[in-house]
């Protein structure tokens, strides 16, 4: 690889693009969507195609055949689960498909990939840059996995459509989302989920003492009824779920009908601890793992947990929102959403232009639109489009959201400030005073000076 070339990793989410179906139809992959490093990607750059999911990894390699360009039309080749809309794409040529994927475990165990964004920021926008050392290590591994025909078996679809409170027979749950129909922790081999169960009717007799510390915090005992528990199988899957890009799905009950209790993450400030519990077969106490979990969406207040991850560029296409009875016009809602995303992406670019790094929220963060760090000050924003019919509602909602975000993040940065970013000046000047008294900056394109001070 010449000095002027850079190696890249392109991520394919099988929930969004049916790559296996494309291969089965004997079609060629000739381009891929990208949203950053647009001025650095060049013709001749090598790339590796990575399929996300628990059984994913690198499945192909090739070269870019040109720099990224803007695709105005929908560009749907029939394999997208939703039309992607206008976007930047990088033209490419797949030179070799692999007989079996090079899995995430190979990357995470290789010293050259320590800190690589493809591992630490798996949900970031395409592409991920590789160093020369990382590409050389990967190329050597690829040589052992090349085949002339595409025989890749890709992860299954893991779209999740259960809501907290929904009940489902356990047999049907695993038919739909994979995983073992028995056991306390059930990592799926076909979806991105680790399904786990708590059952007060049977758990304590096996030393499984699960504790609800609050509505949003849960202490969960690992699996293993005899002897000291270790980080293997289900326990390992829970411990590594963030690194592996897996969702933790909790269910109440263990047999027959079970009730979905939402998505959880391990507490970043203290993901697990050790305790003691009796063995199922009697005898002395044994060591057990206590996983400390936080409901997704709950506030994380630990001061040493970083805020945000690399900004995810939003799709600005105006695809109509799904039609829902009694809901507003789907086409209008699609236009409003598109406007919101345009405002957000443009603000993110301004952050970059000022030499700072725009951030998107992680599962441990409140659901802000955009944030950035400037010295000791963390700025968190809520973006709102404005129409005369909904202006007051949008401003009230955005102000309330920002006050909540700032409060949740106050323990995780020396200074936190909120910016309510709207598409134009409000029609009533009183909103400037309202926001100022609340300690929130109200700004918009062309009147953004206070957003940066």
N, C-alpha and C positions, 0 to 999 in steps of 0.2 A: 504494500500500500504506500503510495507516494506521500510526501510530506503535506501536499496541498489537499489531501483527501481526509475526510472524517467518516468514521463508521457510526452507524445509527441502529437503533432498535425501534421497530414499529410494532405497536400493540394492536391486536385484533380482539375485540370482545365478542365472543360467540353469541351473546344475547342480542347484539346489534347487527352482526354480519354473519350470515350462514356460510362460512368458508368451506366446511365439509361438503355441503350441498353443491357449492360451486365446483369443487374438485370432482365430485361424483358425476357432474355434468360435463366433465372434460373441458372446462373453460379456463382461460388464462387470467391471472391477476396482473393488471397493467398499471395500476396507480393506487395510492392510498392517501387518506385524509391526514393532513398535518396542520398544526396550529402555532408552532413556534420554531425558532432557529431557521426561519424561512430564507434569510439572506446568507446562511451558511451552508445549506444543502446544495450540492453541485452534481452535475453529470459525472458518473464514474464512481461516486461514493458507494462503498459497500453497505449493505444493510442486512439485518436479521429480522424475520417476522416472528413475533412472539404472540401466542394465543393465551389469553388470560384464563384463569380457572384452576382448580386443584389438580387437574391432570394435564395442565397446559405446559407451556415452555416454548422454546424456539423450534419452529417447524420447517423453516425454509430460509435460504439466504439468496442474495442476488446483488444487483447494482442499480443505482438510480440512473435513468436515461435522460435526465434533465433536471433543472431546478424547479421548485414548486411554482404553480400558477393558479390563478383564480378561476374556478369553474362556476360559471353563472347559472347554468341550468341545474335541474335536480340531480342529474348524474346517477340515477338509481339503476343499477344493472340487474335488478330483480332479486338480489340476495340480501339486501338490507331489510331488517325487520320494520324499520320506519325510514321513509325517504330522507336522506341526509341533508338535502337542500344545498344552496350555493356554499362553497367553501374552498379553501386552498387544498390542492392535491399535489403529490409528488409522483411523477411518472417513474415507472420502474420495470425491471425485468427479473423475474424469479429464475435463477440459474439452477437451483437444486432444491428438491423437497426431501425431507428426512424420513427415514423409515419409522423412526420413533422420535418423539420430541426430546430435546435436551431440557430436562425439567428444572424448575426453580431451585430444587435442592442442590443441583450441581453448581449453580451460580452462587447460592448462599454459602456453600462450603469451600468455594475457591477464593483464595486470599486476594486475587487481582480484582475481585468485584466487591470488596468491602466498601460500603458507602455508595455504591452505584445507584443512580436514581431509579433504575428499572426495578430495584429491590426496595428502596426506601420510599419511593413515591410512585407506587404502581398505578395510581389513578390519575397521574399527571397527563397533560396533553402530549400527543405525539409530536416529534419523536424524542427518544432518549439518546444522548450522546455517549459513545464508548471511547475510552482511551486506546492508544495503539496497543498497549499491553493487554487490555481486555479483549480487543478484537483478535489479537494473535492467539490468545488462549481459547477463545470461542472457535476460531477457524480450525484449530487443531482438533477440537472435539467434534466439529462438524464432519471432518474427513472420515470419521469412524461411523457416521450415521447416514451417509448419503445413499440414496437409491435413485434409480432412473425413473421410477413411476411414483406418483403421489399415493402413498399408503398411510398417510397420517390419519390417526383417529383423534378427533378433537373433542374437547369437553362438551357435555350436553348443555342444553338451555337451562338456566337457573332463575328464570323470571319468578318472582315471589308475589303471590296474589292473596295471601292470607293477611287479615288485619287482627290486631290484638283483640282478644275476646272470642274470635272465631273458634269453633269446635270442629274436629275432624277425626275420623277413625285413624288410629296409628298406622294400620296397614295401608290406608289410602294416602296418608302423609308420605310414606316412604315410596310408594308407587309413583307419586308425583315428583318428589324432590330427591329421591335416593336415600342411601344410608341403611343401616341394619335395622330390622324390625324388632330387635331385642337389644337390651343394654341401656345404660344410663346416658352415655354420650355416643352420638351416631354421626361421625363425619361422612359426608356424601362424597362418593367418587364421581358423580355425574353432574353435580351442581356446586356452586360456590358457598355452600352452607355447612355449618356444623350444628346439628340439631341435638339439643340436650334436654333432659327431662328432670323435673323434681316432683316427688310424690310423697307427701307426708304420711300416707297410709302405709307405705312399705319401706321408705328410705331409712328411718332411724334404726330399724332392726338389723340393718346391714352397716351401721356406722355412718350413714349419710345424713348428717345434721345440717340442713340448709337453713339459712337465717335471712329473713327479710329485715334489713336494717332500716329501710325506709321505702317509700314507694318507688324510688329511683335507684336504690342501692341494694345489692343482693350478695350474700356470701354463699358460695356454692362449693360443696365438697366434691373433690375429684372422684374418679371411678377406681375400683379395685377393692374387693371385699376381704381379701386375705393378705396379710403381710404389709410391709410398708408400701405406700403408693409411690409410683415413679412417673416421670414424664415420658410416657409411651402411649401410642394409639390415641384414644380420645383426649387424655390429659394433655398430650403434646399438641393436638389439634387446637384445643382451646388456648393454650399458652401462646401459640404462634399465629393466632388467627389474623392479627393486624399485619404482620409481616407477610403472611401468605395471601392476603386479600380476601379472607373468608368472613362470612356473616355468622354471628352467633344467634341462633334462634331458640328461645326458651319455650318449653311447653309444660303445663301443669298436668300431672298424671303420667302414667307409664303404660297403661294397657287400655284397650277399648278406645273410647273417645277421649281425646286429649284437647286441652285448650291452649291456644297460642297466647303467650305472654310478652310478645314483642322481641325486638332486636336489642342486643346488649354488646358492650365492649368491656375488656378488662380495664380496670382503673390504671392509667399510665403511671400514677404516683406510687402505686403499690399493687401490682397485678395479682400477687398471690403470697400466701404465708403458709407456715406449717403448723399443724395441730396434732392432737392424738385422739384416737377413737378405738372402741373395742373391735376385735375381729369377729366376723360372722361365725367362725367356728369356735369361738370362745378363746380363752387364754388372755395374755397380757395385751395392753394397748399397743397400737401400731401407729406409725406416722401417716398422716393424711394431708392432702393438699387442700387449702382453702383458696378458691379463686374469688377475688374481690371485683365485682362487676358493677357497671354503671349502665343504666338504661340509655340507649342512643337518644340524644336530644337533651339529656340532663346536664346541668352545669358541672364542669370540671374546674375546681378552684386551686389545684395544686400549683404552687408558684414555679416549679421547675419543669412544667409541661409546656413545650413550645406551642405557639399559636399558628395555625394555618399550614398550608403546603403550597407548592408551586401553583400559580394561577391556572385554572382550567378555562380556556377560551370558550365562551358560550356560542352555540349555534344561533345565528341571527335570522335564519329562514322564517318565513311567515306561514308555517304549516298550521291550518286551523286546529283549534283545540277540540278534543273529543266532545261530541254532542251529549249533553246531559239534560234530562227533562227539567224544565223551569230555569235552566242556566242561561246566561247571556248568549248572544250570537257567537257561535264557535269561531267564525271568520274574524269577527271583531276582537275576540279574546286572543286569537293567534297574532293579530297585528299589535296588540298591546304588549304581549310577551316578547315579540320581536323587537319592539322599541326599547323595552327594558334591557334586553340583552345588548343592543347596540350601545346604549348609554353605559352599561357596565364595562363592555370591552373597550370602549373609547377611554373611559376613566383609567382602566388598567394600563392602557398604552401611555397615558400621561404620567402615571407612576413610573413606568420604565424610562420614559424620556427624562425624568428628573433623577435618574440614577438609583432608583429604589426597586424593590422586588414586590410585585403584586402577589397577594396570597388569597387562596380559596380556603374555605373551612374544611377541617377534618372531622371525623365522627366525634372527637372530643371537644369540639368547638360549638358555640351557638351558630345558628344558620345565617351568618352575615353574608352579604353579597361579595364584599371585597375588603381586604385589609392590607396595610403595609407598615413596616417598621422604619422609623427615622430616629436613630440614636436610641434613647430610652423611651421614646414615645411610640405607642402602638395606636394607629388610626384604624378604626373599623367603620365601615360604611353600609348604609342601606340605600339602594337605588330605587327611585320611583318615577314612572311616567305619569304625566298629568293631563287630564282632560277636564274641561270646565264642569262636566257632570259629576266628576268624582274627586275633584281637587282636595277638598277638605278631608274627605275620608282617607285619601292617600297620605296626606301630610300627618294626620293624626296617627294613622297606623305606623308610618315610618318612624315618627318620633317615639312612639311607645316601644317599637322594636329596638331602636338604638339604645334607649335607656336600659332595656333588659340586657343587651349585648355588653354594654360598658360595665354594668354591674357584675355580670358573670365573669368578665375577663379582668376585673380590677386586681385580682390576686395574682395574675399571671404576667403582669408587666408593670414596671415602675409607674408609668403614666398611660392612661387610656383615654382617648378622645373619640367622639362620635361625629360623623359627617353624614348628613342627609342630603344626598345628591339627586337633584331633580332635573327634568329636561328643560325647564324654563323658569323664569321668575314667577312666583305665585301672584295671582291677581289681587290678593289682599296683603298689604305690607305688614299687617299685624303678625303674620307667621314668622317674620324675622325676629321680632321681639319675643314671641313665644319660645322659639328655639334657643335664643340667646339666654333667656332666663332659665331654661332647662339645661344649659351647658352643652348644647348641641349646635354644631355649625351647619347652617343651611346654605347650600351653594349649588351652582348650576354652570353649564358651559358658558364661558364669557364673564362669569362672576365667581371665579374659583379661587381668588387670592387667599381667602381665609382657610380654604381647605388644606393649604400647604404650610400654614404657620401654627 
